[in-house]
């Protein structure tokens, strides 16, 4: 099994990732009542650190509990900094080589009304959803900058300024944002929040060795979504996604992480499934389009579904269906610089170590069963419901209509 490209180091900004495998940011909804990491959180990230991926993203951390998508979402703030610092230290004790990046986020319209305030950057037609004012948008940008500084203070190597999967950063950029001020309608205005906030982040951090980057949805798959030409259009158009990618590089960011879709609305665009395995190829194409344009490292998505080749791809040659085959091929062909796994990191947090050491037969491969997604939608603690007995029991309680975890 050839892993020459996967095992090779890569420079990202002034740092070096020891290999090309990335543990993508995966929310697990297991914080305490204030958004601090719990012992379950520590257990998860110690395992991921032991797994030795080149980059380990700490999942989407909310800027505040005022608007958030998860009941027990992890939070980044002065009140959670001590526990976050402990989390990073514990990860470093298990692995001092991997880069640790924290994804920072505001949930926007995906915030849950049951326990927080739902807001949107533009009118949605629902009068119960608060439309953010210009000042509120500017203040949220300042919160992002503060979160980036705290990320540095707790020992992370960098941050991901989240622009994907339907959260606030991505919402503002889509053509459906028709607000009639400096943050809406034109592409220049719709990307203003990103540009202004990136400048705030860099000023707050004041350290070029601290990595900054974004994960964004290249195509959202909804009318007026990012990757279309107008407020009600659905046809894919690469113009704005590519212009944004170039903007990320021109703003001095160190990497870009390409995803697509909105999990609660267009899930099969986000993560390829047994019914739509060809979604893997779409991710490859979107990532290639970005890679062809940029010099900074590009991270690709969609690789978890590939497994050890036991998937529904319509490829007549079985060896050409696996994670290893496509990761090596795409890296070698220059279609991507690093390959990301999401669901697979739930299934086996030691995945990277096993792949790189040739222990492929000992890997617990993600079955794309959707159990983890059901837990997330149900506001439960999230993990692999196939290989981890703890989460398997949580799933059983969900299916029986049991009480939500942590209540």
N, C-alpha and C positions, 0 to 999 in steps of 0.2 A: 504494500500500500504506500503510494507516494504522498508525502506530506511536506515536500521541500518548500513550497511557497507558504503553506499554512504555518510552518515552524519558523519562518524567517522574521527577524525583527523589522520594525518600521519606525521612522522618525515622524513624530507628530509635534509640530511646533519645535520647542527645545527639548522635548521629552522623547523617550523611545519605548514603544510597546514591544514586549519580548516575542510576540507572535501575532498572527493576523486574525485570531478569533475574538469576537466581541460578545460579551454577555449584555444584551440589550436591556434597557430599563423596563422592569416588569413589576407592576404594582401588586402588593399582597395584602393591603388593608389590615395590617396587624400592629398598628401603633396603639399607644394607650389613649386615654381620654383627652390628652393634651397634644397628641401627635408625636410623642417620644417613641423611639425604638423600644420594643419589648424584648424579652428573652427569646421569643420566637423569631423576631427580626434578627437578633444576633446569631441565632443558630443558622438561619438561611445564608447570611452573608459570610459567616466563617466557612461554610461549605463552598460557596461560590469562590471565595479567595483560594481555598485549597485546590479548586479546579484549575486555576492558573490561566484563565483567558488573558489575552494581551491587554484588553480593556474590560473593566467591570464597571458598568453603570449602576449607580444606586438609583433606585426607582424614582418616579415622579414625586417630588416633595412639594407640597402646597405652600404658597407664600403665607397664607393665613387660614384660619378656620372659619372666617366669615363666609367664603364661597369655596366649596370643595366638592369633589365628586364622590369621595369615599367617606363613610362614617368614621373609620379608624385610619384615615390616611396619615402617612408620616408628614410632618411639618418641618419647615426650616425657619428658624427664628432664634432670637437670643435666648428664649426660654427652653429651646430644645438643643441648643448648641453643645451642652456638656455631654448629653447622651450620644449625639451624633459624632462627637470627637472620640468617644469611647468606641463607637461602632467602627470608625475608620482605623483606630489603633488595633482593634481585635483583628481586622482584616489584614493589616500589615504584619501582625505577628504570625499569621498563617502564610503570608506571601508578600514579600517585599519588592517584587519585580513588576507585577501588574499595575497598570495605571488605573486609578480609582477616580471616576468622574461622577458628579452628582447632577441629576436632572432636576431643574427647577421649573415650576409651573403654576399657572393660574387656570382654574377649570372653566371660567366663563359660563357659557350657556349649558355646559355639561355638569355644572354644579347641581346638587340635589336639594330640592325644596324641602324635603322631609327634615333636613337638619342644617341647612345653610341657605344663603341668599343666592338666587339664580340671577345672573346678569348677562348682558350681551353687548357687544360693541355697536350693534345696529338693530333697528326695530324688527321684531320677528312676527308681529301680528298678535302676539300674546301679551295683553296689558299687564299681566302679573310679573312679567320678566322686566327687570329694570335695565334701561338702556344707559350705559355708562356715559358720563359727561367727559368733555375734553380734560378737565382737571383730574377726574378719577382715573382716566387712562394714563395720564402723565404720572400720577401718584403710584399706580401699579408698576410703571417702569422703574420708579425709584425703589420700590419693594424688591424688584428683580435684582437691582444693583446691590442692595443690602444682602440679599440671599446669596449672591455670588461671593461677596466679601466673607460672609459667615462660612461658606463652603471652603474657602481658602483657609480661614482660621481654624477650622476643625481638622485640617490635614489632607483634604482632597487635592488631586492633581489638576482639577479643572471642573468645568460645569457644562451642562447641555441646556441651552436656552430653548425650551420646548416650543416648537411651531407645528406640531403634528397632531393628527388623530382627533381633530375637531375642538381642541381646547382654545383658549383665548388667543394665543399667538397666531394660530392658523385661521381662526374665525375672522380676525381683523383683515387678513390678507386676501380673503376670497372675493371674487367679483360681486357676490351677493351683498357685500358691505356697501350700501348706497348712502351712508350718512353724509350729510351735506356740510362737512367741515374739513379740517386738515387731516382727518384720519379716515376719510372715505372716498368712494367712487373711483378715482384714478389709481393706477398702480403705484405712482409716486406717493400718494396720500395713504394708500392701504399698507405700504411698507414703511411709513414714517415711524410708527411705534417700534418696529424692529430696529431701525437705524438709530433712533434716539436712545432706546434702551441699551443697545449694544455699546454705544458711546458711554452711557452711564456706568455700565458694568466694567468696562475697561478702565475708566477713571477711578471707580471705587476700589478695584483690585490693585491697580498700579503696579502690575508685575507681568511682564511679557512671558515669563516662564509658566504662568498659570494658564492652563489651556481653556479656550472658549470655542464652542461650536454649537450647531443646531441639529436637531432631528426634525425633518419636515415631511409633510404628505405631498408628494409630487402630483397626485391626482386624487381628489376626495370622492368622486363618484356620486355627487348630488347636484341638483340644479343650482347653478351659480357657485359651485364649489371651486376651490383652487385647482387650476389645471383646465379651466374652461374659459370661454371668451366673453361671457357676460353674466348679468345677474340671474338669468333663467336658463342659461345654456348648459348642456350636458356633454357635448362632444369634447373629447380630449383636445387640448391645445397646449403644446409644450412651451410656448413663448414666455409666459410669466414664471412657470417653475424654473426654467433655465435662467431667466433674468435674475430671479431671486438667488439662485445658486451662485451666480457670478457676484452678486451683491455681498453674499456671505464672505466670499474670498476677498473682495475689495475692502470690506470692513475690517480685515485683518484677523478673521477667525481662523482657527487652526485645523478644523475638519468639518465635514458635513455628513450627516447620517440620513440616508434616503429611505423613506417609508411611503405609505399611501393609505388612503381610506380613513374611515371613522369607525372604530370598533362597534359602537351600538347601532350604527346606521348602515354601514357598508362593510360588514365584517369579513366577507370573502375577498375583498380587495386588500384588506390589511393582512390577513393570514390565509394562505392557500389551504384548501380543504380536500377531502376525498372526492367531493362532488365537483370541485373546480380546481384541480391540481395545476392546470395551465397558468394559474395565477403566479406560480413560481417564475415562469418565463417573463411575465409582464414586469415583475420586480427587477429581473435581470436587465430588461430593456430600459426601464426608467433610470436605473443606476448607471448604465453605460452612457446614456445621454448626458448625465451630469459629469461623469468621469472624463468624457471626451472634451469637456469645456474647461475643467479646472486643473490646477496644479496641487492644491491642498488635498490631503487624503480623503477618500470617499468610502463610507461604510455602506454595505449593502444589506438588504433584508430579504426575508422569504425562504431562508435556508433550513429552518427547522423541519418543514414538511418532508424534506428529501430523505431523511433517515439513513438507513443502510441500503437504500435502493428499493425497499419494500413500500412502494407507493403506487398511485394510479396514473402516473405520467404515461403518455402514449409513446413510449420509447421502446423500440423492439429489442435493443441491446441492454439487458439488465444492468451490467456494470456502469452504464452511462446514466443511471438514475439516482445515484447516491450523493450524499452530502460531500464526501471526499472528492468524488469525480468533479462535481460542478464547482466546488470551492477552489480546487487546484486549477481547473481550466480557466475560470473567470479571473483569478489572480494572475495566472501566467499570461493570459491574453490581454491583460491591462483593462479589463472591464470594470474592475473594482480594486480597492486597496486593502480592505478588511471585510470579513464576512460576519454578519450578526446572527445570533440565535436568541430567540425569545422563549417560546414554549419549551424548547429543548433544555433550556437551563433550569426549568422547573423539574423536568423529568429526570435529569441527571446533572447536578451541579458540577460534577467532576468530568464533564464531557470533554473539555479542551485537553486536560491532562491525558485522558484515555486515548483520544484521537492522535495526539502528538507522540504518544509512546507506543502506538501500534496495538493498544488493547481494545480494538473496536468490538470484539465479541463480548466484552464485559459492559458495554454501554447500555443503559436503559434508554431506549429510543422513544421519543414522543410518538404517541399513537394518533395524535390529532383528534382525540375523543371529544374535546370541548368541555371537559369537566372543570378545568381551571377557569374558563370563561363564565361558566354557570355560577361558580362561587363568587366571582367578581361582581357579576350582575346582581347577585343576591346579597351583596354587602357582607359577605363572609370573609374570613381569612383565606388566603389563596395559596395554593401549591398544587403539586401533582397528585391527582386523585387515582392514578394507576399504580404508582410505585411507592407512595408515601402513605402509610397506614393512617397517620393523623388526619390528613386531608381527605382520605377516603371515607373516614368516619364523619367528617364535617359534611361531605357531599350526601351521605346517607340521611343525615338529619335535615338537610335542605329538601331532599326529595320527599321526606316524610312531613314536611311543613314545620320543621322544628324551629326552635328559638335561634335567633341570630347569635353568632359567636361574639362574646364580649359584652353581652347584655344580661 
